[in-house]
Amino acid sequence: MFPFLAMGLATVLVGVAVTQLAMFATTVYLHRFLAHGGIELRPEVRAASRIVIWVTTAMKPRQWAQVHRYHHAAEDTTDDPHSPRNFGGGRPGAWHVFWRNGPLYTHSTRDPRLAEKYRDLVADRWDHWFFDRGELGVVVGVSVACATMAVLGHWIVGGWLGVVVGVAAGLLASGLHASYYLLAGGAINGFGHASTVARRVGGYAMNMPVIAWFTVGEGWHRNHHGAENSPRFGWGRQVDLGWIAIRGLCHLRLARLTTRGEAGLRRLQGLYAGHALTTPEHLAKS
């Protein structure tokens, strides 16, 4: 019985670990670098991030950035790709976006206006050869997960039974990762805009401290909409694991803040200094 319990625990750990890896690549590369230009990344970091996004999400980075930029440009209007206000607003609208985040994103990527509007986001040869082939990326990612878990199963359970259990565990871990990643995005896009009152800074966006822990800082959503170019989302005692990762990359000289990013940081600091977003202590409890 113990070997099977150990495999079950390993399945959960691998699923969560893969999701966290995908989220770090999403927040650092897709969001803070590609969509908003708050940081500059070394080519090797960009290449590694593209591979991670390819095998864990099958998304096309330029499309993600296009949809996100348009979300900011059309924030909580009828043109917003995933605003809860288009589905009743408040909690009802947030729940709709939470469950339908994937289809809403997919529908938005097919809008030809986005490619025309954001001409700096274009495909390169690597996209044509690999990264635009999302189905291939999923196959590679799931295959790696199954092979890894099969080796682990052979070691823990033993024999061909262990291999079969490991492959099944790899499939379960991949499903857990997909569910976690999709629902986390739905929570940010949905409940992150569930406020029923628009404020001067951040509009209908809300900060979600608990979600921020599970999404490497993405839950500080009102902060982000108040200073969208800032590479830092959490402020004060608000834990932002994405920002910690960026600081680490900067220390290793694998990343640097851009002029836009520095201006965004100053704006976020100014918003808190002027209490436009309330104090970090109050916000962390909200």
N, C-alpha and C positions, 0 to 999 in steps of 0.2 A: 504493500500500500504506500509506503514512504516514497519509493521512486516516482510513483504517479503523482503524488502530492507535490514533490519537488519539481516535476515537469510542469504542473499547473502553475506553480509560483513563477517558474522561469518564463512561462508564456506571458503572464501579466507583466513581468518586469521588462521583457523584450519589447512587448507592444508599447508600453509607456515610454521606454527609452527611445525607441524609433520615433515616436510622436514628438518627444521633446527635441530630438535632433532636427526633425522637420520644422518645428516651430522656431528654433534658433535660426535656421536657414531662411525661413519666411520673414521673421522680424528684422534680421540684420541685412540680408541680401535683397529680398523682394521689396520690403517695406521701407526701411530707413535709408537704403542705398538707391535702389532702382526707381522706386516710386517718388521719393521726395528729395533725393540728392543731399541728404544731411551728412553723409559720410562718403569717403572714397575708399575703395577696397583694392588691395593688390590683386593682380591677375590670378594668382594661384588660389586666393580665397574665393574669388568669383567663380572660378572653374569648379572648385570643390562644392560650392553652394549650388551651382547648377546641377551637378550630378546628384546631390542629395535631394533637391526638389524633383528631379526627373524620376528617381527610383522610389520616392516615398509619396508623391502626390500626382505625378503625371501632368502637372500644370505647365503651361508655357509662361515663363517669367514675364515676357513683355505684355502678355494679355492680362496677367494679374495686375501689373503696374498700371496699365491703361484703365482697367475697371476701377482700381482704387483711386487714381487721380480724378476720374470722372465722378466718383462718389463724393470727393471733396468739392469739386466744382459745382455739383448739383445737390449739395447737402440737404437732405430732407425735403426735397421738392419732388414733383411728379416725375422728374427725369432721373432721380437718384436710383441707381441699379438695385439697391436693397434697403430702402428706408421703410421702417415699420409704419410710418405715417401713410404709406400707400396701401396699407392693409389694415386700417382701422386705428393705427396709432397706439401708444401706450403699451400695456402688457399684451393685449390681444394681437397687435401688430408684431410685437417682439416675438411672441411664440410662433407666429407664422414664418417669420424670417429665420428663426432658430431651426425649424424643421425643414425649411425649403431653401436654405442657404446655398446648397450645391446647385440645384436647378436654376436659381436666380443668377448665380455667377455664370453658369454655362450659357444662359440666354444672353447675358450682357456681352460675353466674349464674341458673340456673333454679330454685334452691332458694327457695321462698317464705318460709322462715324468716329469711333474711337481710334482706329488706326490712322484715319485722316487727321484727327485732332492732335495726336501725340506722335509726330513723325520721327522723333528721336528714338522711339522704341521700335526698332526694326530687327528682323531676323538676320542672323549671320550664317556662315557655312555650317557651324556646329549645330545650330537649330535645324537646318535642313537635313543634316545627316543623322542626328540623334534626338535632340531635345524636343522637336516638334512631334516626335513619334511617342506620344504618351503611353499608348498601350504596351509598347516595347519596354518602356521604363517600368511599368507596373509588373510585367512578367519578370524582368531582371530583379526587381526589389523583392517580390514574393519568392522567387527561386532562391535568392540569397538567404532569406529568412527561413525557408524550409530546409535548405541544406545545413544551415547553422544549427537549427533545432534538431535535425536528424543526427548530426554528430553528437550533440548533447544527449539526445535520447539513447543512442547506442552506448554512451558512456554511463548514463545513470540507470537505464532500464536493462540494457543489454540485448544483444542479438538483433534479429530482424524485427522483432516486436518493438524494440526501442527505436529503430529507424522509422517504422510506420507511425509510432506515437509521436516521434519528433516532427515528421512531415505534417501530421495533423495539428500539432502545436504551432508550427510555423504558419499554417493557414489561419488558425485562430488568432495568433498574435498580429497577423496582417489585418484581419478584420477588426480587431480591437483598435489598432492604430488608425485605420480609416474612419471608424466611428468617432473616436476621440478627436481627431483632427477636424472633421467636418462639423461636429457639434460645437467645438471650441470656436470655430469661425462663426457659426450661427449665433452663439452667445454674444460675441463681440458686436457683430453687425445688427443683431436684434436687440438684446437687452442693453447694449451700449448706446442705443438711441431710443430708449423706452420712456424718457422723460416726457411729461405732458405739457411742460412749460418751457418755452424757448428762453434762454438767457443770453445776455449780451456777449458773453464769451463761451464758446463751445456749443451754442445752439441747444439742440435737444440731446446732445451727447452726455453720457454719464460715466463717472469713474466706478469701477467694480473691483475693489481690493481683492476679493477671493479669486475672481476670474484672472486677475493679474498674476497671481501665483502660478496658475495652471497654464498660462499662455505667455510666459517669459516677458511680462510687462505690458502686453497688448491691452490688458484690462483697464489701464489708465487712459480711458478713451476720451474723456472730456479734456484732459491735459493735451492730448494729441490734437484734437480739433481746435484747441485754443492756440496752439503753436505747432502747426503741422510739419514744418521743416526741421523741428528740433529732433536730433537723434536720441534724445533722452525723453522718455515718457513719464516715468515716475519722478517725483520731486521730494526733497527732504527725506523723511523716513519711509516713503513709498518704495517698496522693493521692485526694482526693474532689472530682471536678470538679463534682458537684451542689452541694456546699457552697460552692465558689468562685463558682458562678453565683448562689447565694442571697446571698452577701456582696456581689456586684456589684449585685444588685437592691436590697439594703438601702442600699447607698451612694447609689443613684439614688432612694431613697425610694419604691421600688415594692414593697417587702416589709419586714416586720419580724418579729422573733421574738415568739412568744406566751409566756405564762406557762408553759404546758406545755412549749414548746420549750426555754425557759431551764432548767426543772427537768430535762428530758432531757439537756441539755448537762452540767449539774452531775453527773448520775448517771453519764454516760459518763466524765467526768473522774475521778470518784470510783472507778469500777471499775478504771481504769488506775492510779490512785494506790495503790489497795489490791492491785494486781497480780491482780485477778480475771480479767482478760483477757490477762495477761502484759504485758510492756512493748511499746511500739510497735516497737522495734528487733527484738525476737524475733518479733513477730507478722508483721512485714513480710517476714520470711524463711521463715515457715511455709507 
